[in-house]
Amino acid sequence: MMLACLVLGLVAGGILVIGVAFVSLCQSLLPNDFQVWFVSHSHLIGRLMIPLGTESIVATLAALVASWRPGAPPLVADGRSAAGGVMATYPIFFAGTNEAFVRGGLSDSVLRSLLDRWATRRWFRTGREIVSFIAALRTLQR
């Protein structure tokens, strides 16, 4: 469980940094400048966050199996599975959206609309990851 807490904390911190630093930067850029920046830098973020997210799922599932008790409080059980929910948003929304940003050819209004949805979903994802991390920490207190 300690390993799961560590990895979940790293993922939560990474997602929070992306939200605070990169989302606000991306929203402040002109659409063309955003696409140039995104093409140049998004693969670097993915190289870190995708393996880290995968590790968080593996560590969380291992902790869930190792510490499963019938009748566990719902918040703790939900928190353990929240990491999987956070990571599931990547192939469902973020992978395709990121690819559209890299591919380019979007009008300014379409790009701005997509970027706004990207930012909103990223904040939802950030909140869910933080809840997952806190729930994992609560599990350690037992």
C-alpha positions in Angstrom: 0.0 0.0 0.0 2.9 2.3 0.7 4.1 1.9 -2.9 0.6 2.6 -4.2 0.5 5.8 -2.1 3.9 6.9 -3.4 2.9 6.3 -7.1 -0.5 7.8 -6.6 1.1 10.9 -5.0 3.5 11.2 -7.9 0.6 11.0 -10.4 -1.5 13.4 -8.5 1.4 15.9 -8.3 2.2 15.5 -12.0 -1.4 16.0 -13.0 -1.6 19.0 -10.7 1.5 20.6 -12.2 0.0 20.0 -15.7 -3.2 21.7 -14.6 -1.6 24.7 -12.9 1.4 25.3 -15.3 0.5 23.8 -18.7 -3.2 24.3 -18.9 -3.0 28.0 -18.1 -0.1 28.4 -20.5 -2.0 26.6 -23.3 -5.1 28.7 -22.7 -3.1 32.0 -22.8 -1.5 31.2 -26.2 -2.9 32.1 -29.6 -4.3 29.0 -31.3 -1.4 28.7 -33.8 1.2 29.3 -31.0 -0.5 26.7 -28.9 -0.4 24.0 -31.6 3.3 24.7 -32.2 4.0 24.5 -28.4 1.9 21.3 -28.1 3.6 19.5 -31.0 7.0 20.4 -29.5 6.3 19.4 -25.9 3.4 17.1 -25.4 5.4 13.9 -26.2 7.7 14.8 -23.3 4.8 14.9 -20.8 3.4 11.7 -22.2 6.7 9.9 -21.8 6.5 10.6 -18.1 2.8 10.5 -17.3 1.7 7.4 -19.3 4.1 5.0 -17.7 3.6 6.6 -14.3 -0.2 6.3 -14.7 0.2 2.6 -15.7 2.3 2.0 -12.6 -0.3 3.7 -10.4 -3.0 1.3 -11.7 -0.7 -1.8 -11.1 0.3 -0.7 -7.6 -3.2 0.2 -6.7 -4.7 -3.0 -7.9 -1.9 -5.0 -6.1 -2.7 -3.1 -2.9 -6.4 -3.7 -3.4 -5.8 -7.5 -3.8 -3.3 -7.6 -0.9 -5.5 -5.7 1.5 -9.0 -6.6 0.5 -11.4 -7.0 3.4 -15.1 -7.6 3.0 -17.0 -4.6 4.4 -14.2 -2.1 3.8 -15.5 1.5 4.1 -16.7 2.7 0.7 -14.4 5.7 0.5 -11.4 3.6 0.9 -12.5 1.0 -1.7 -13.6 3.8 -4.1 -10.3 5.6 -3.6 -8.3 2.5 -4.5 -10.2 2.1 -7.8 -10.2 5.9 -8.6 -6.7 5.7 -10.1 -8.0 3.3 -12.8 -10.9 5.8 -13.5 -8.4 8.6 -13.8 -6.2 6.7 -16.2 -9.2 5.4 -18.2 -9.9 9.0 -19.2 -6.7 9.1 -21.2 -7.8 6.7 -24.0 -11.4 7.8 -23.8 -10.8 11.6 -24.3 -7.2 12.8 -24.0 -5.5 10.5 -26.5 -7.7 11.6 -29.3 -7.8 15.2 -28.3 -4.0 15.3 -28.0 -3.7 13.7 -31.4 -6.0 16.3 -32.9 -3.9 19.1 -31.4 -0.7 17.5 -32.9 -2.3 16.8 -36.3 -3.4 20.5 -36.5 -5.7 21.9 -39.2 -8.3 23.0 -36.7 -10.0 26.3 -37.0 -9.3 28.8 -34.2 -12.9 28.4 -32.8 -12.8 24.6 -32.9 -9.4 24.6 -31.3 -10.4 27.0 -28.6 -13.6 24.9 -27.9 -11.6 21.7 -27.8 -8.9 23.3 -25.6 -11.6 24.5 -23.1 -13.1 20.9 -22.9 -9.5 19.5 -22.5 -8.9 22.0 -19.6 -12.2 21.2 -17.9 -11.7 17.5 -18.1 -8.1 17.8 -16.9 -9.3 19.6 -13.8 -11.9 16.9 -13.2 -9.2 14.3 -13.6 -6.9 16.2 -11.2 -9.5 16.3 -8.5 -10.3 12.6 -8.9 -6.6 11.7 -8.7 -6.2 13.8 -5.5 -9.2 12.0 -3.9 -7.6 8.7 -4.9 -4.3 9.7 -3.2 -6.0 10.9 0.0 -8.1 7.7 0.1 -4.9 5.6 -0.3 -3.3 7.6 2.5 -6.3 7.0 4.7 -5.9 3.3 4.1 -2.4 3.5 5.5 -3.8 4.8 8.8 -5.7 1.7 9.5 
